[in-house]
Amino acid sequence: MTSSTPKSPSAAVTGLLSFVLVVGGASGLLHEWLGWIHFLGFVRFLAPDGYEVYSYVVMVVLGLAVGAAGDALTRRGRA
């Protein structure tokens, strides 16, 4: 089922940003630990040398926080 109320532009942007951060951070962690190819390779430029694992963990956590904020924004708009 689809919702009849449209998403606000800010909720859509936070959803996209959340997706990029979570998938990019998880992809970076998989690359660091298992040597797999980067799915979103541009995130490696966001991680300083020597702190890649920490940076990717921060990206995943930040992505989850941004997603939760976007969800709260969407719920607030419906009420």
ABEGO torsion letter per residue (X at the ends): XBBABBBBAAAAAAAAAAAAAAAAAAAAAAAAAAGBBBABAAAAAABBBGAAAAAAAAAAAAAAAAAAAAAAAAAAAAX
